[in-house]
Amino acid sequence: MNETVINIMWAVIFSGVGATLGIFVFVRAASKLPQIFDKLTPNINEGKEIVRGNTAVAEYYGRIVAAGILGLSVIIAAAVIGGIIAGLH
């Protein structure tokens, strides 16, 4: 087999492993983000406030959770790209 093909196969394997681990970490962390946010705001029940129609709490809560998810997505992308670079060198 050509060395280039072998390097491409390693890149696919490394990026697949990085993506799998990244997805696992993403799911675990995304499920913990609301719990962390609840601990940071102990005097506010976000669920009740959102049901009552308090849009400020809903928007803030959504932005915090969305920012956490975007941060985790960047980490996963770095893991996949790192796998590709490691496999091609």
C-alpha positions in Angstrom: 0.0 0.0 0.0 1.1 3.5 -0.7 2.3 5.5 2.3 -0.2 8.3 1.5 -3.1 5.9 1.6 -1.9 4.6 5.0 -1.6 8.1 6.4 -5.1 8.9 5.2 -6.5 5.8 6.9 -4.7 6.8 10.1 -6.2 10.3 9.8 -9.7 8.8 9.4 -9.2 6.5 12.4 -7.8 9.3 14.6 -10.5 11.8 13.6 -13.2 9.1 14.2 -11.9 8.3 17.6 -11.6 12.1 18.4 -15.2 12.6 17.2 -16.5 9.7 19.2 -14.9 10.8 22.4 -15.9 14.4 21.6 -19.5 13.5 21.2 -19.4 11.5 24.4 -17.9 14.5 26.3 -20.4 16.8 24.6 -23.4 14.9 25.6 -22.2 14.5 29.2 -21.3 18.2 29.6 -24.4 19.4 27.8 -26.6 17.5 30.2 -24.7 19.0 33.2 -24.8 22.6 32.0 -28.4 23.3 33.2 -27.5 21.8 36.6 -24.4 24.0 36.9 -26.5 27.0 36.0 -29.0 26.1 38.7 -26.2 25.9 41.3 -25.0 29.3 40.2 -28.4 30.9 40.7 -29.8 29.1 43.8 -32.6 31.7 44.5 -34.1 31.5 41.1 -36.1 28.6 39.7 -35.6 29.1 36.0 -38.2 26.5 35.0 -41.0 28.3 37.0 -39.9 31.7 35.7 -39.9 30.6 32.1 -43.4 29.0 32.6 -44.6 32.3 34.1 -43.5 34.1 31.0 -40.4 35.8 32.2 -38.6 36.2 28.9 -35.5 37.8 30.5 -34.7 34.6 32.4 -35.5 32.5 29.4 -33.2 34.5 27.1 -30.4 34.6 29.7 -30.7 30.9 30.4 -30.8 30.1 26.7 -27.7 32.2 26.0 -25.7 30.7 28.8 -26.5 27.1 27.7 -25.9 28.0 24.0 -22.5 29.5 24.8 -21.6 26.3 26.7 -22.7 24.2 23.7 -20.7 26.3 21.3 -17.6 26.0 23.5 -17.9 22.3 23.6 -18.4 22.2 19.8 -15.1 24.1 19.4 -13.3 21.5 21.6 -14.8 18.6 19.5 -13.7 20.3 16.2 -10.2 20.7 17.6 -10.1 17.0 18.5 -11.2 16.0 15.0 -8.7 18.3 13.3 -6.0 17.2 15.6 -6.7 13.6 14.6 -6.5 14.5 11.0 -3.2 16.4 11.4 -1.8 13.5 13.5 -2.7 11.0 10.9 -1.3 12.9 8.0 2.2 13.4 9.6 
